[in-house]
Structure formats: C-alpha cells, structure tokens
Amino acid sequence: MSPELQDMVLRVSVRHRIEHGRLPAVQPKQILAGYGTGRLCAVCDQPITSAQAEYLAEDFERDRQLCFHSLCHAAWQSECSGQ
C-alpha cells in the first residue's frame, strides 16, 4: 500500500472513530512516547510491538488511556487539527 493510500485509510478510520465516540476529537495537552508494550492501537486495532514506537494519550473525559502507532497518531493529530 502506498504511503498516501495508507494515510487516507488511517484518516478515514480516525474520522469514523471520532464520529462514533471511540476517539476524542481533541487531543490532550500531553502525549507520552516509548517502546510498544503489545497494547492495541486505538486507530488500527493492531498490537504495538516492542520494536515500534507507542504514543500514549490520556482520555480524561472517558477515564482511559489511548495507545497509537506513530502513523496512526499522526492521522489522529491531523484530523483533530482539521487539516
């Protein structure tokens, strides 16, 4: 899959999840990053392996943590900022 197509697929998934309340429409002020811990990504539902970067965001409205792959997090950032 080309990078452009992958980005489009991720952004559509993010929009869908925001519309259905699975992701917040506004990002928290702080995002933590580290090595993957095997948790599922909030965008693509795939595990984030220890060889991958994991982005962690607190969703205080729903009292939960959201984990993202790097590209999935970038798609969420873009959708939240309206770009």
PEMO-V934122 format. One line per field, one symbol per residue. phi: phi as a letter, one per 40 degrees, with the letter a starting at -180 (. if undefined). psi: psi as a letter, one per 30 degrees, with the letter a starting at -180 (. if undefined). A space follows every 50 residues. Layout:
phi=???
psi=???
//
This chain:
phi=.cdcccccccccccdccccbgcbccbcccbbbbacdbgccccbbgbcbcc cbcbbbbcbccbfabbbacdccccccdccccgc
psi=kleeeeeeeeeeeeeeeeeggfklfkllfkklkaklgflkkfefgkkjlf flkkkkkkifegilkkkkleeeeeeeeeeefg.
//
